């Protein structure tokens, strides 16, 4: 892999793309640390030191994806999550709305239209999410009501409160648009996978501080043990992310005019982890609902039910929380795979172009065969996702400290970092192969 990167830097075109990507990443990280207008940066730092990064539910996930920018209410506080949410929503709506499904089948022109819809939806979600986070920060609930002595958005500054809040929302929404543009620049003029590279950068930016926190709290022995376990988890994730079931496909020979077409052999790659990291995000978002309910009803309806939900559902180290989280991931894995891979559509396309699976008749038998294989291969993928996702929960129990609730060395973070790293290396290697291709006369 190192030799591939050295070869890439020796190639002028690839070196320009890599340096351009590094420059965009630097701009992104600068915006993630730049405070929004009206936010007291000093009070934010005092508040973060007080709560020591603790939080609950999906806020940890969002803060991790933003590289710590969310809790600082910086210009890029929302990060890339509005774009990811918009992409997932449109992908799900494609199955429901015939117009979107037709656009998806129109090729590049239809995909450009869907991308435009995604941008508009991203800005809309940016307005909603920024308004919600500003309101939570203003009321203190974003920091668990533990920073009332450090007002994040100070009052009485001579500027009307409504104007301050409006400027904050507009700044964060504009930051979302800029982040989306930076990701598209990396995709078009950089190494590709722009949005994924930005998420990778955000998560990687948290690793040094979180690792040093473990060393400071637990000592060098625990730190070394955690690093060894992390390397083992990364190795396992890399192995499973590369695993796939290849279904052979043979194309029959066809005579068109005086030329013979077809007669080639290929395969359909079905990955063990066909759903990616989406089920983990869905399950995390659903588990945040009890936390949200407690924030609304904690003052008006205290009692045994509230205490039970807090100790058994919301608490990340509770066995009930871990079990529900694991089962939700398995459910969403099957659900997402069923809506993103249509065996009937794949079988019809194969039949249209003269393709068939050896030993299986084209049409409905091929669709049933693909569905059978997919249902069997999804189970180990779902179990793998569930086990990797609940690893941080066991870290909470093992480290016995709530300040590690946004632990970045397991679960979603490892899945994203390994997946993005593998895909980026593959793209660089493919571009190297195109530029170093030798003809027959050399």
C-alpha positions in Angstrom: 0.0 0.0 0.0 2.9 2.4 0.8 4.4 1.7 -2.6 1.1 2.6 -4.2 1.0 5.9 -2.4 4.6 6.6 -3.4 3.8 5.8 -7.0 0.8 8.1 -6.8 3.0 11.0 -5.6 5.4 10.4 -8.5 2.5 10.7 -11.0 1.9 14.4 -11.6 -1.9 14.1 -12.2 -2.5 11.9 -9.1 -0.1 14.1 -7.0 -2.2 17.1 -7.9 -5.4 15.3 -6.9 -3.9 14.1 -3.5 -2.7 17.6 -2.7 -6.0 19.1 -3.6 -7.8 16.6 -1.4 -5.4 17.5 1.5 -6.1 21.2 1.0 -9.9 20.7 1.1 -9.5 18.6 4.3 -7.6 21.4 5.9 -10.3 23.9 5.0 -12.9 21.5 6.4 -11.1 21.1 9.7 -10.6 24.9 10.0 -14.3 25.4 9.6 -15.0 22.7 12.2 -13.0 24.7 14.8 -14.3 28.2 13.8 -17.0 29.4 16.3 -20.3 30.6 15.0 -21.2 34.3 15.5 -22.9 34.9 18.9 -21.4 31.8 20.5 -19.0 32.3 23.5 -16.1 30.1 22.6 -14.6 30.4 26.1 -17.8 29.2 27.7 -18.0 26.3 25.3 -14.6 25.1 26.3 -15.4 25.5 30.0 -18.6 23.6 29.5 -16.9 20.7 27.6 -14.3 20.5 30.3 -17.1 20.3 32.9 -19.1 17.5 31.2 -16.0 15.8 29.8 -17.6 15.0 26.5 -20.4 13.0 28.0 -23.7 12.7 26.2 -26.4 10.3 25.3 -27.9 8.7 22.2 -27.6 10.0 18.7 -25.9 13.2 19.8 -22.7 11.2 20.5 -22.9 9.8 16.9 -23.5 13.3 15.4 -20.7 14.8 17.4 -18.4 12.0 16.3 -19.3 12.5 12.6 -18.7 16.2 12.9 -15.3 15.8 14.5 -16.4 17.4 17.8 -17.7 20.5 16.0 -21.4 19.9 17.0 -20.9 20.5 20.8 -18.7 23.5 20.0 -21.5 25.0 17.8 -18.9 25.9 15.1 -19.6 27.0 11.5 -19.5 23.3 10.3 -21.3 22.0 13.4 -23.7 19.9 11.4 -21.0 18.4 9.3 -22.0 16.0 6.6 -24.9 14.4 8.5 -27.7 16.4 6.8 -26.4 15.2 3.4 -26.3 11.6 4.5 -29.8 11.8 6.0 -31.1 13.4 2.8 -29.4 10.7 0.7 -30.9 7.9 2.8 -34.4 9.5 2.7 -34.3 9.8 -1.1 -33.0 6.2 -1.5 -35.9 4.9 0.6 -38.4 7.1 -1.3 -37.1 5.7 -4.6 -38.9 2.4 -3.7 -42.1 4.2 -2.8 -42.4 7.0 -5.4 -42.6 5.9 -9.0 -41.2 9.2 -10.3 -37.9 8.8 -8.4 -37.6 5.1 -9.5 -38.0 6.2 -13.1 -35.3 8.9 -12.7 -33.0 6.2 -11.2 -33.4 4.1 -14.3 -32.7 7.0 -16.7 -29.0 6.8 -16.2 -26.8 9.8 -15.7 -29.4 12.5 -16.4 -31.8 11.0 -13.9 -29.1 10.6 -11.3 -28.2 14.3 -11.8 -31.8 15.2 -11.0 -31.8 13.0 -7.9 -28.6 14.7 -6.8 -30.3 18.1 -7.2 -33.2 16.9 -5.0 -30.7 15.7 -2.5 -29.0 19.1 -2.3 -32.3 20.9 -1.7 -33.4 18.4 0.9 -29.9 18.7 2.6 -30.4 22.5 3.0 -33.9 21.9 4.4 -32.7 19.4 6.9 -29.8 21.8 7.7 -32.3 24.5 8.7 -34.3 22.0 10.9 -31.3 20.5 12.6 -29.5 23.8 13.2 -32.7 25.2 14.7 -33.0 22.2 17.0 -29.4 22.2 18.1 -29.4 26.0 18.8 -32.6 25.6 20.8 -31.1 22.7 22.8 -27.9 24.7 23.4 -29.9 27.7 24.5 -32.0 25.7 27.0 -29.0 23.8 28.2 -30.3 20.3 27.2 -27.5 19.9 24.6 -25.1 19.7 27.6 -27.4 17.8 30.0 -28.3 21.0 31.9 -24.9 21.0 33.5 -23.6 24.3 32.0 -26.0 26.9 33.2 -23.2 28.8 34.7 -21.5 29.0 31.3 -24.1 30.4 28.9 -23.2 29.2 25.4 -25.2 32.0 23.7 -25.0 34.9 26.1 -27.9 37.2 26.5 -27.9 41.0 27.0 -25.3 41.7 24.4 -27.3 44.6 22.9 -28.4 42.4 19.9 -32.0 41.1 19.9 -32.2 37.4 20.8 -34.2 36.6 17.7 -31.5 38.1 15.5 -28.7 36.2 17.2 -30.6 32.9 16.9 -31.4 33.6 13.2 -27.8 34.4 12.4 -26.7 31.2 14.1 -29.2 29.1 12.2 -28.2 30.7 8.9 -24.5 30.3 9.6 -24.8 26.6 10.4 -27.1 26.0 7.4 -24.6 27.8 5.1 -21.8 25.7 6.7 -23.8 22.6 5.7 -23.9 23.8 2.1 -20.2 24.6 2.1 -19.4 21.1 3.5 -21.6 19.5 0.8 -19.7 21.6 -1.9 -16.3 20.6 -0.4 -17.3 16.9 -0.6 -18.4 17.3 -4.2 -15.1 19.0 -5.0 -13.1 16.0 -3.6 -15.3 13.7 -5.7 -14.8 15.6 -8.9 -11.3 16.9 -8.7 -9.7 14.8 -5.8 -9.4 11.2 -5.0 -13.2 10.6 -5.1 -15.7 9.6 -2.4 -15.7 13.1 -1.1 -18.5 12.8 1.5 -16.9 9.6 2.9 -13.5 11.2 3.0 -14.9 14.1 5.1 -16.5 11.7 7.6 -13.3 9.7 7.8 -11.4 13.0 8.5 -13.9 13.9 11.3 -13.6 10.6 13.0 -9.8 10.5 12.7 -9.6 13.9 14.2 -11.1 12.6 17.5 -8.7 9.6 17.8 -5.7 11.4 19.4 -7.7 13.2 22.1 -9.8 10.2 23.0 -6.8 7.9 23.1 -4.9 10.4 25.4 -8.0 10.5 27.6 -7.8 6.8 28.2 -4.1 7.0 28.9 -4.6 9.8 31.4 -7.5 8.1 33.2 -6.5 4.5 33.1 -2.7 4.5 32.6 -0.3 3.1 29.9 -1.3 -0.5 30.6 -4.9 0.0 29.7 -4.0 2.2 26.8 -1.8 -0.4 25.3 -4.4 -3.1 25.8 -7.1 -0.9 24.1 -4.8 -0.3 21.1 -4.2 -4.1 20.7 -7.9 -4.8 20.8 -8.5 -2.0 18.3 -6.0 -3.5 15.9 -7.8 -6.9 16.2 -11.2 -5.3 15.6 -9.8 -3.4 12.5 -8.3 -6.6 11.2 -11.6 -8.5 11.6 -13.6 -5.6 10.0 -11.3 -5.4 7.1 -11.5 -9.2 6.5 -15.3 -9.2 6.6 -15.8 -6.0 4.6 -13.8 -7.7 1.8 -15.8 -10.9 2.0 -18.3 -11.6 -0.8 -20.2 -14.4 -2.5 -19.6 -14.4 -6.2 -22.5 -15.8 -8.3 -21.2 -16.8 -11.7 -23.1 -15.4 -14.7 -22.7 -16.7 -18.3 -23.8 -14.6 -21.3 -25.0 -16.5 -24.4 -23.5 -15.7 -27.8 -25.7 -13.5 -30.1 -25.3 -12.8 -33.8 -26.0 -9.1 -34.6 -25.4 -8.5 -38.3 -22.1 -10.1 -39.1 -20.7 -9.8 -35.6 -20.8 -12.2 -32.7 -21.5 -10.7 -29.3 -21.7 -12.3 -25.9 -20.2 -15.5 -24.8 -18.5 -13.9 -21.8 -18.4 -15.0 -18.2 -18.7 -12.7 -15.2 -20.2 -12.8 -11.7 -22.5 -10.9 -9.3 -20.7 -9.9 -6.1 -22.9 -10.2 -3.0 -21.1 -8.7 0.0 -21.5 -10.2 3.4 -22.1 -6.7 4.7 -24.5 -5.7 1.9 -26.1 -2.9 4.0 -23.0 -1.1 5.1 -23.3 1.2 8.1 -26.9 2.3 7.5 -28.6 -0.2 9.9 -26.3 1.1 12.8 -27.4 4.7 12.1 -31.0 3.7 12.0 -30.8 1.8 15.2 -29.0 4.6 17.0 -31.5 7.1 15.9 -34.4 5.0 17.1 -32.8 4.4 20.5 -32.6 8.1 20.9 -36.4 8.4 21.1 -36.6 7.4 24.8 -33.9 9.9 25.7 -35.9 12.6 23.9 -39.1 11.6 25.7 -37.3 11.8 29.0 -36.2 15.4 28.2 -39.8 16.4 27.7 -41.4 14.5 30.6 -38.6 14.4 33.2 -39.9 17.5 35.0 -43.7 16.9 34.6 -44.0 13.2 35.2 -41.2 11.8 37.4 -41.6 8.3 38.8 -40.6 4.7 38.6 -41.2 4.4 34.9 -38.9 7.2 34.1 -36.2 5.8 36.4 -36.5 2.3 34.8 -36.2 3.8 31.3 -33.2 5.8 32.3 -31.4 2.9 33.9 -32.4 0.1 31.5 -33.0 1.7 28.1 -31.1 4.9 27.9 -28.0 3.8 29.8 -25.5 2.5 27.2 -24.0 -0.2 29.5 -27.4 -1.7 30.5 -28.0 -5.3 29.2 -31.5 -4.3 28.0 -30.0 -1.4 26.0 -27.4 -3.6 24.4 -30.0 -6.3 23.5 -32.5 -3.9 22.0 -29.6 -2.2 20.0 -28.4 -5.6 18.7 -31.9 -6.7 17.6 -32.7 -3.4 15.9 -29.5 -3.6 13.9 -30.4 -7.1 12.7 -33.9 -6.0 11.8 -32.7 -2.9 9.9 -30.0 -4.9 8.1 -32.6 -7.2 6.6 -34.9 -4.3 5.9 -32.3 -2.2 4.1 -31.0 -5.1 2.0 -34.5 -5.9 0.9 -35.1 -2.4 -0.4 -31.7 -1.8 -2.0 -31.2 -5.2 -3.8 -34.1 -6.4 -5.9 -33.5 -10.0 -7.1 -36.4 -9.8 -9.6 -35.0 -6.7 -11.2 -31.5 -8.2 -11.4 -32.9 -11.4 -12.9 -35.0 -9.5 -15.5 -31.9 -7.5 -16.6 -29.8 -10.6 -16.9 -32.5 -12.3 -19.1 -32.9 -9.1 -21.2 -29.2 -9.2 -22.2 -28.9 -13.0 -22.5 -27.3 -13.8 -19.2 -28.0 -16.7 -16.9 -26.6 -18.5 -13.9 -25.2 -21.9 -14.8 -27.7 -24.6 -13.8 -30.5 -22.1 -13.1 -33.2 -21.2 -15.6 -33.6 -17.4 -16.5 -36.4 -15.4 -15.1 -38.3 -16.3 -11.9 -36.0 -19.3 -11.0 -33.0 -17.0 -11.1 -34.8 -14.4 -8.9 -35.7 -17.1 -6.4 -32.1 -18.4 -6.4 -30.7 -14.9 -5.8 -33.2 -14.3 -3.0 -32.2 -17.6 -1.4 -28.5 -16.7 -1.5 -29.1 -13.1 -0.3 -31.3 -14.2 2.7 -28.6 -16.7 3.8 -25.7 -14.3 3.4 -27.5 -11.4 5.2 -27.6 -13.3 8.5 -23.8 -13.4 9.1 -23.6 -9.8 7.9 -26.3 -8.7 10.3 -24.7 -10.6 13.2 -21.3 -9.0 12.3 -22.8 -5.5 12.3 -24.5 -6.1 15.6 -21.4 -7.4 17.3 -19.2 -4.6 16.0 -21.8 -1.9 17.0 -22.2 -3.1 20.6 -18.4 -3.3 21.2 -18.3 0.3 22.5 -21.0 -0.6 25.0 -18.8 -3.2 26.5 -16.0 -0.7 26.6 -18.2 1.5 28.7 -18.6 -1.3 31.2 -14.9 -2.3 31.0 -13.5 1.2 31.4 -16.3 2.0 34.0 -16.4 5.7 33.0 -19.2 7.6 31.4 -16.8 10.1 29.7 -16.0 7.4 27.1 -19.6 7.3 25.8 -18.3 8.8 22.5 -15.6 6.1 22.3 -14.3 6.3 18.7 -12.3 3.0 18.6 -15.2 0.7 17.9 -18.6 0.3 16.3 -19.7 2.8 13.7 -16.4 4.7 13.7 -14.4 1.6 12.8 -16.9 0.5 10.1 -16.7 3.9 8.4 -13.0 4.3 8.7 -12.1 0.9 7.4 -14.7 1.0 4.6 -13.6 4.5 3.4 -9.9 3.6 3.7 -10.3 0.4 1.6 -12.4 2.2 -1.1 -10.0 5.1 -1.3 -7.0 2.8 -1.7 -8.8 0.9 -4.4 -9.6 4.1 -6.3 -6.0 5.2 -6.2 -4.7 1.8 -7.3 -7.2 1.8 -10.2 -6.0 5.2 -11.4 -2.4 4.0 -11.1 -3.2 1.0 -13.3 -4.8 3.3 -15.9 -1.7 5.5 -16.1 0.9 2.8 -15.9 -0.7 0.6 -18.6 1.9 -0.8 -21.0 1.0 -1.7 -24.5 2.0 -4.7 -26.6 4.9 -2.9 -28.2 6.7 -2.1 -24.9 
